[in-house]
């Protein structure tokens, strides 16, 4: 063709190619259905949170105090709800621009991690006997790990091994989450924890579960010498349900490896969020409902700070966080 011999200067062209998945969306196959699920969970949490808030307000009007355990689980509940909100916003933008808002996605993961850390801390303190088992004050052991976990308010009175361990754990978890998030573009990573930092996070959760079961085992052995069949039954149920909460996350990550690659992210995300939300709801209800088993057995039941029918062990005259 004669035109092929013509040395023409072609005007520079700019073009953009957009590839969409079915439904005219940028969301990948492993995110399919997750935005609707997150919105359902968030709506449920807000509705149930309103109910819990009304119970807490009623108790506050009577006692003019809110116990530390209620504050901690309330903070965990709020962090989880905010985490879900950030993830919904990220996925909504992802649907239209193909990359979402990275920092919202990161904040969602970090806040969820903080929420899980608070739940783990509350469960381990309960396992050590906080508000459930009254123990004699032993001056020589006032700074022991078990004593500090049994009275978490003492952690604010100065530096100690528990405070150092908590700070170190939070910092380590935060660094691992950042490192884990930086590997999201790795083609061999099919869910949030399918990386070396993710595996370490799973291992930390497993370690905390072992520590929880051991602490509760020691508490049960101590209480067996003092009696209280209903309290012992409650502690054993706490060991079962709390242990399941700690170990379910590593188990979900392990089971996800058996499924097709595009299903792994949904299995881990839906499974972890479902367990986290249900656990938060159950714990929060136990701490603010006057009809819960925890309130009836708590050593704080007679103090006025937490309502209840009276504990099976003698409650102290003055309630302390």
C-alpha positions as CSV (number, residue, x, y, z in Angstrom):
1,X,0.0,0.0,0.0
2,X,1.4,3.4,-0.9
3,X,0.3,4.9,2.4
4,X,2.7,2.5,4.2
5,X,5.6,4.4,2.6
6,X,4.3,7.7,3.8
7,X,6.2,9.0,6.9
8,X,3.4,10.6,8.8
9,X,3.6,11.9,12.3
10,X,0.8,10.3,14.3
11,X,-0.8,12.5,17.0
12,X,-0.2,10.9,20.5
13,X,-3.3,9.2,21.7
14,X,-4.4,8.4,25.3
15,X,-6.9,5.7,26.1
16,X,-8.1,3.9,29.1
17,X,-9.3,0.3,29.2
18,X,-11.8,-0.8,31.9
19,X,-12.6,-4.4,32.5
20,X,-15.8,-5.2,34.5
21,X,-17.0,-8.4,36.1
22,X,-20.6,-9.5,35.6
23,X,-23.0,-6.9,37.0
24,X,-21.0,-4.0,35.6
25,X,-18.8,-3.9,38.7
26,X,-15.1,-3.9,39.5
27,X,-15.5,-6.1,42.5
28,X,-13.6,-9.4,42.1
29,X,-15.3,-12.8,42.3
30,X,-14.0,-13.4,45.8
31,X,-15.7,-10.2,47.1
32,X,-19.1,-11.1,45.5
33,X,-21.9,-10.6,48.0
34,X,-19.7,-9.3,50.8
35,X,-20.9,-5.6,50.7
36,X,-24.5,-6.7,51.3
37,X,-23.4,-9.0,54.1
38,X,-21.4,-6.3,55.7
39,X,-24.4,-3.9,55.5
40,X,-26.6,-6.5,57.1
41,X,-24.2,-7.1,59.9
42,X,-23.7,-3.4,60.6
43,X,-27.4,-2.7,60.6
44,X,-27.9,-5.6,63.1
45,X,-25.1,-4.3,65.3
46,X,-26.5,-0.8,65.4
47,X,-30.0,-2.1,66.2
48,X,-28.7,-4.5,69.0
49,X,-26.3,-1.8,70.2
50,X,-29.3,0.6,70.7
51,X,-30.9,-2.1,72.9
52,X,-27.7,-2.6,74.9
53,X,-27.2,1.1,75.2
54,X,-30.7,1.5,76.7
55,X,-29.9,-1.3,79.3
56,X,-26.6,0.4,80.2
57,X,-28.3,3.8,80.5
58,X,-30.9,2.3,82.9
59,X,-28.2,0.8,85.1
60,X,-26.2,4.0,85.0
61,X,-29.3,6.0,86.3
62,X,-29.5,3.6,89.2
63,X,-25.8,3.3,90.2
64,X,-24.2,6.4,88.6
65,X,-21.3,4.1,87.5
66,X,-20.3,2.0,84.6
67,X,-18.0,-0.9,85.4
68,X,-14.7,-1.2,83.5
69,X,-15.8,-4.5,82.0
70,X,-18.8,-2.8,80.3
71,X,-16.6,0.0,79.0
72,X,-14.1,-2.5,77.5
73,X,-16.7,-4.6,75.8
74,X,-18.5,-1.4,74.6
75,X,-15.2,-0.1,73.1
76,X,-14.7,-3.5,71.3
77,X,-18.3,-3.3,70.0
78,X,-17.8,0.3,68.7
79,X,-14.5,-0.6,67.1
80,X,-16.0,-3.5,65.3
81,X,-18.9,-1.4,64.0
82,X,-16.6,1.3,62.7
83,X,-14.4,-1.3,61.1
84,X,-17.3,-2.7,59.2
85,X,-18.4,0.8,58.1
86,X,-14.9,1.6,56.7
87,X,-14.9,-1.7,54.8
88,X,-18.3,-0.9,53.3
89,X,-17.1,2.5,52.1
90,X,-13.9,0.9,50.7
91,X,-15.9,-1.7,48.8
92,X,-18.4,0.8,47.5
93,X,-15.6,2.9,46.0
94,X,-13.9,-0.3,44.7
95,X,-17.1,-1.2,42.9
96,X,-16.8,1.9,40.7
97,X,-13.1,2.8,40.5
98,X,-11.4,-0.6,40.7
99,X,-9.2,0.1,43.7
100,X,-11.3,1.6,46.5
101,X,-9.8,3.6,49.3
102,X,-6.7,1.8,50.6
103,X,-6.5,3.6,54.0
104,X,-10.1,2.8,54.7
105,X,-9.4,-0.9,54.0
106,X,-6.3,-0.7,56.2
107,X,-8.2,1.1,59.0
108,X,-10.9,-1.5,58.9
109,X,-8.5,-4.3,59.4
110,X,-6.6,-2.5,62.2
111,X,-9.8,-1.6,64.1
112,X,-11.1,-5.2,63.8
113,X,-7.7,-6.3,65.2
114,X,-8.0,-3.9,68.2
115,X,-11.6,-5.1,68.8
116,X,-10.4,-8.7,68.9
117,X,-7.6,-7.8,71.2
118,X,-10.1,-6.2,73.7
119,X,-12.3,-9.3,73.6
120,X,-9.3,-11.5,74.2
121,X,-8.2,-9.3,77.1
122,X,-11.6,-9.4,78.7
123,X,-11.9,-13.2,78.3
124,X,-8.4,-13.8,79.8
125,X,-9.2,-11.5,82.8
126,X,-12.5,-13.4,83.3
127,X,-10.5,-16.6,83.1
128,X,-8.2,-15.3,85.9
129,X,-11.3,-14.7,88.1
130,X,-12.1,-11.0,87.4
131,X,-15.6,-10.2,89.0
132,X,-16.3,-14.0,89.3
133,X,-14.0,-15.4,92.0
134,X,-13.2,-13.5,95.2
135,X,-9.6,-14.2,96.3
136,X,-7.7,-13.2,99.4
137,X,-5.2,-10.4,99.1
138,X,-1.6,-11.7,99.3
139,X,0.9,-8.9,99.6
140,X,3.8,-10.9,98.2
141,X,1.8,-11.7,95.1
142,X,0.2,-8.3,94.5
143,X,2.2,-7.8,91.3
144,X,1.9,-11.3,89.9
145,X,0.4,-11.7,86.5
146,X,-2.7,-13.6,87.8
147,X,-3.4,-10.9,90.4
148,X,-3.1,-8.1,87.9
149,X,-5.3,-9.8,85.4
150,X,-7.8,-10.5,88.2
151,X,-8.0,-6.7,88.9
152,X,-7.3,-4.9,85.6
153,X,-7.8,-1.5,87.1
154,X,-4.5,-2.1,88.9
155,X,-2.7,-2.0,85.5
156,X,-3.2,1.8,85.5
157,X,-1.2,2.2,88.8
158,X,2.2,1.8,87.3
159,X,4.5,-0.1,85.0
160,X,4.4,-3.9,85.3
161,X,4.9,-7.1,83.3
162,X,1.3,-7.2,82.2
163,X,1.2,-3.6,80.9
164,X,4.5,-4.2,79.1
165,X,3.1,-7.5,77.5
166,X,-0.1,-5.8,76.4
167,X,1.7,-2.8,74.8
168,X,4.2,-5.2,73.1
169,X,1.4,-7.4,71.8
170,X,-0.6,-4.4,70.5
171,X,2.5,-3.0,68.7
172,X,3.4,-6.3,67.3
173,X,-0.1,-7.0,66.0
174,X,-0.2,-3.5,64.4
175,X,3.1,-4.0,62.7
176,X,2.1,-7.5,61.5
177,X,-1.2,-6.1,60.1
178,X,0.7,-3.4,58.2
179,X,3.1,-6.0,56.8
180,X,0.2,-8.4,56.0
181,X,-1.7,-5.6,54.2
182,X,1.4,-4.7,52.1
183,X,1.2,-8.2,50.5
184,X,-2.3,-7.9,49.2
185,X,-1.1,-7.8,45.6
186,X,0.8,-11.1,46.0
187,X,-0.8,-13.5,43.5
188,X,-0.3,-16.4,45.9
189,X,-2.4,-14.7,48.6
190,X,-6.2,-15.5,48.4
191,X,-7.4,-14.3,51.8
192,X,-6.3,-11.7,54.4
193,X,-4.1,-14.1,56.4
194,X,-2.5,-16.2,53.6
195,X,1.0,-14.7,54.1
196,X,3.8,-15.0,56.6
197,X,2.7,-12.1,58.8
198,X,-0.9,-13.4,58.5
199,X,0.2,-16.8,59.7
200,X,2.0,-15.2,62.7
201,X,-1.2,-13.3,63.6
202,X,-3.1,-16.6,63.5
203,X,-0.4,-18.2,65.7
204,X,-0.7,-15.3,68.3
205,X,-4.5,-15.9,68.4
206,X,-3.8,-19.6,69.1
207,X,-1.3,-18.8,71.8
208,X,-3.8,-16.5,73.5
209,X,-6.4,-19.3,73.4
210,X,-4.0,-21.7,75.1
211,X,-3.2,-19.1,77.8
212,X,-7.0,-18.5,78.3
213,X,-7.7,-22.2,78.8
214,X,-4.8,-22.6,81.2
215,X,-5.8,-19.5,83.3
216,X,-9.4,-20.7,83.5
217,X,-8.2,-24.2,84.4
218,X,-6.2,-22.8,87.4
219,X,-9.2,-20.6,88.4
220,X,-11.6,-23.6,88.3
221,X,-9.2,-25.7,90.4
222,X,-9.0,-22.9,93.0
223,X,-12.8,-22.5,93.1
224,X,-13.4,-26.3,93.5
225,X,-11.9,-26.1,97.0
226,X,-14.4,-23.3,97.9
227,X,-17.6,-24.8,96.4
228,X,-20.3,-23.2,94.3
229,X,-21.6,-25.7,91.8
230,X,-23.4,-23.1,89.6
231,X,-20.3,-20.9,89.4
232,X,-18.1,-23.9,88.5
233,X,-20.6,-24.9,85.8
234,X,-20.5,-21.3,84.4
235,X,-16.7,-21.3,84.4
236,X,-16.6,-24.6,82.5
237,X,-19.1,-23.2,79.9
238,X,-16.9,-20.1,79.7
239,X,-13.9,-22.3,79.0
240,X,-15.7,-24.2,76.3
241,X,-17.2,-21.1,74.5
242,X,-14.2,-18.9,75.1
243,X,-11.8,-21.6,73.9
244,X,-14.0,-22.0,70.7
245,X,-13.8,-18.2,70.1
246,X,-10.0,-18.2,70.3
247,X,-9.5,-21.4,68.3
248,X,-12.2,-20.8,65.6
249,X,-10.1,-18.2,63.8
250,X,-7.1,-20.4,63.3
251,X,-9.5,-23.3,62.4
252,X,-11.3,-21.1,59.8
253,X,-8.0,-20.1,58.2
254,X,-6.9,-23.8,58.1
255,X,-10.2,-25.0,56.6
256,X,-10.2,-22.3,54.0
257,X,-7.1,-23.9,52.4
258,X,-9.3,-26.9,51.4
259,X,-11.6,-24.8,49.2
260,X,-11.1,-23.2,45.7
261,X,-9.0,-20.1,45.7
262,X,-11.8,-17.7,44.9
263,X,-13.8,-19.0,47.8
264,X,-11.2,-18.6,50.5
265,X,-11.5,-14.9,51.1
266,X,-15.3,-15.2,51.6
267,X,-15.0,-18.1,53.9
268,X,-12.5,-16.4,56.2
269,X,-14.1,-12.9,56.0
270,X,-17.7,-14.1,56.6
271,X,-16.7,-16.7,59.2
272,X,-14.5,-14.3,61.3
273,X,-17.0,-11.5,61.2
274,X,-19.9,-13.7,62.1
275,X,-18.1,-15.2,65.1
276,X,-16.8,-11.8,66.2
277,X,-20.2,-10.2,66.0
278,X,-22.0,-13.0,67.8
279,X,-19.4,-13.1,70.5
280,X,-19.6,-9.4,71.0
281,X,-23.4,-9.6,71.3
282,X,-23.3,-12.4,73.8
283,X,-20.7,-10.9,76.0
284,X,-22.3,-7.4,75.9
285,X,-25.6,-8.9,76.8
286,X,-24.1,-10.9,79.7
287,X,-22.6,-7.7,81.1
288,X,-25.6,-5.4,80.9
289,X,-28.6,-7.6,81.3
290,X,-29.8,-8.2,84.8
291,X,-31.2,-11.6,83.8
292,X,-27.9,-13.0,82.5
293,X,-26.1,-15.9,84.2
294,X,-23.0,-13.7,84.6
295,X,-24.9,-11.1,86.6
296,X,-26.3,-13.6,88.9
297,X,-22.9,-15.2,89.6
298,X,-20.7,-12.0,89.6
299,X,-19.2,-11.0,92.8
300,X,-20.3,-7.4,91.9
301,X,-23.9,-8.3,91.8
302,X,-24.6,-6.9,95.2
303,X,-22.5,-3.8,94.8
304,X,-25.0,-1.7,92.8
305,X,-22.5,-1.2,90.0
306,X,-23.8,-4.2,88.2
307,X,-27.4,-5.3,88.8
308,X,-28.2,-8.9,89.7
309,X,-29.7,-11.4,92.1
310,X,-26.6,-11.9,94.2
311,X,-23.5,-13.9,93.6
312,X,-22.8,-17.4,94.8
313,X,-19.6,-16.1,96.5
314,X,-19.7,-13.2,98.9
315,X,-19.5,-9.9,97.1
316,X,-17.2,-7.2,98.6
317,X,-19.0,-4.2,100.1
318,X,-17.3,-1.8,97.8
319,X,-17.1,-2.5,94.1
320,X,-13.8,-1.7,92.3
321,X,-13.1,-2.0,88.6
